[in-house]
Amino acid sequence: MDGYILVVDDDDDFRSFVAEDLESLGYEVRQAENGQVALERLEEEMPALVLLDLKMPVMSGWAVLEALQHIPSARGIPVLVISAYGFEWEAELVGAAGYISKPVEADALRRKVDALVGPPQRAVLH
């Protein structure tokens, strides 16, 4: 996998849990506490994957999904919605690559991430 995973969620504990779990597997992870911050991160550098909550203050995940449709360089980035609100078909209807319901099982999240971006790049020791 080239690039990083952007975890977007207003719950600090949940965001940290997801980031630490994925980092322990070797993924590079960055975080954003709401949709507005997420879009600012996207302006700096495009991620390989966005993990996106739907219900957040300042800018919701729904608004982020809509905004991504208008950013040409973001069109190929898969978005995995992680939320207690909404349904998989709703998320896919607005462009998400998948949906995981909260509370999240770590193994289910790992399988989805791996399916969307592949395993993390690890240095090979000789």
C-alpha positions as CSV (number, residue, x, y, z in Angstrom):
1,M,0.0,0.0,0.0
2,D,1.3,3.4,-0.9
3,G,0.1,6.4,1.1
4,Y,-1.6,6.7,4.5
5,I,-4.9,5.9,6.0
6,L,-6.9,8.9,7.2
7,V,-9.2,8.1,10.3
8,V,-12.0,10.7,10.6
9,D,-14.0,10.6,13.8
10,D,-15.0,13.1,16.5
11,D,-14.6,10.5,19.3
12,D,-10.9,10.9,20.4
13,D,-10.8,7.5,22.1
14,F,-12.3,5.6,19.1
15,R,-10.0,7.4,16.6
16,S,-6.9,6.7,18.7
17,F,-7.9,3.0,19.1
18,V,-8.3,2.6,15.3
19,A,-5.1,4.5,14.6
20,E,-3.1,2.5,17.1
21,D,-4.5,-0.8,15.9
22,L,-3.7,-0.1,12.3
23,E,-0.3,1.3,13.1
24,S,0.6,-1.9,15.0
25,L,0.0,-3.7,11.7
26,G,2.4,-1.4,9.9
27,Y,0.0,1.0,8.3
28,E,0.8,4.8,8.3
29,V,-2.2,6.5,9.9
30,R,-3.2,10.2,10.3
31,Q,-6.2,11.5,12.1
32,A,-8.9,14.2,11.8
33,E,-11.5,15.1,14.3
34,N,-14.2,16.2,11.9
35,G,-14.9,16.5,8.2
36,Q,-13.5,20.0,7.8
37,V,-10.1,18.9,9.2
38,A,-10.3,15.8,7.0
39,L,-10.6,17.9,3.9
40,E,-7.7,20.1,5.0
41,R,-5.6,16.9,5.4
42,L,-6.6,15.9,1.9
43,E,-5.4,19.2,0.5
44,E,-1.9,18.4,2.0
45,E,-1.6,14.9,0.7
46,M,-4.1,12.4,-0.6
47,P,-4.5,9.2,1.4
48,A,-4.8,5.6,0.2
49,L,-8.0,5.1,2.3
50,V,-10.4,7.2,4.4
51,L,-12.1,5.7,7.4
52,L,-15.1,8.0,7.9
53,D,-17.6,8.5,10.7
54,L,-21.0,10.0,9.6
55,K,-22.2,11.9,12.6
56,M,-19.7,14.6,13.6
57,P,-19.8,18.3,14.5
58,V,-18.5,21.0,12.2
59,M,-18.8,18.9,9.0
60,S,-20.5,15.5,8.8
61,G,-19.3,12.4,7.0
62,W,-22.1,12.8,4.6
63,A,-20.8,16.2,3.7
64,V,-17.3,14.8,3.3
65,L,-18.5,12.1,0.9
66,E,-20.3,14.8,-1.2
67,A,-17.2,17.1,-1.2
68,L,-15.0,14.2,-2.3
69,Q,-17.1,13.8,-5.4
70,H,-16.1,17.3,-6.5
71,I,-12.3,16.8,-6.0
72,P,-10.9,15.2,-9.1
73,S,-7.8,13.9,-7.4
74,A,-9.9,12.2,-4.6
75,R,-12.2,10.3,-6.9
76,G,-10.2,7.0,-6.7
77,I,-9.7,7.0,-3.0
78,P,-11.8,4.4,-1.3
79,V,-13.9,5.5,1.7
80,L,-14.9,3.0,4.4
81,V,-17.8,4.4,6.5
82,I,-17.6,3.4,10.2
83,S,-20.7,4.6,12.0
84,A,-23.5,3.7,14.3
85,Y,-25.8,5.8,12.1
86,G,-26.9,5.0,8.6
87,F,-26.8,1.9,6.5
88,E,-24.4,0.2,4.1
89,W,-26.6,0.8,1.1
90,E,-26.8,4.5,1.9
91,A,-23.1,4.9,2.2
92,E,-22.5,3.0,-1.0
93,L,-25.1,5.1,-2.8
94,V,-23.1,8.2,-2.1
95,G,-19.8,6.7,-3.1
96,A,-18.4,4.8,-0.1
97,A,-16.5,1.6,-0.8
98,G,-18.0,-0.1,2.3
99,Y,-19.6,0.3,5.7
100,I,-18.8,-1.1,9.1
101,S,-21.2,-0.6,12.0
102,K,-20.1,0.6,15.4
103,P,-19.1,-0.9,17.7
104,V,-16.3,-2.2,15.5
105,E,-14.6,-5.6,15.8
106,A,-10.9,-5.1,15.2
107,D,-10.6,-8.2,13.0
108,A,-13.5,-7.1,10.8
109,L,-11.9,-3.7,10.4
110,R,-8.5,-5.2,9.6
111,R,-10.1,-7.5,6.9
112,K,-11.9,-4.6,5.3
113,V,-8.8,-2.3,5.3
114,D,-6.7,-5.1,3.8
115,A,-9.3,-5.8,1.1
116,L,-9.4,-2.1,0.1
117,V,-5.7,-1.2,0.2
118,G,-3.8,-4.4,0.6
119,P,-1.3,-5.1,3.3
120,P,1.1,-2.4,4.6
121,Q,4.5,-2.0,3.0
122,R,7.1,-3.4,5.4
123,A,10.8,-3.0,5.1
124,V,12.5,-6.2,4.1
125,L,15.6,-7.0,6.2
126,H,18.5,-8.8,4.4
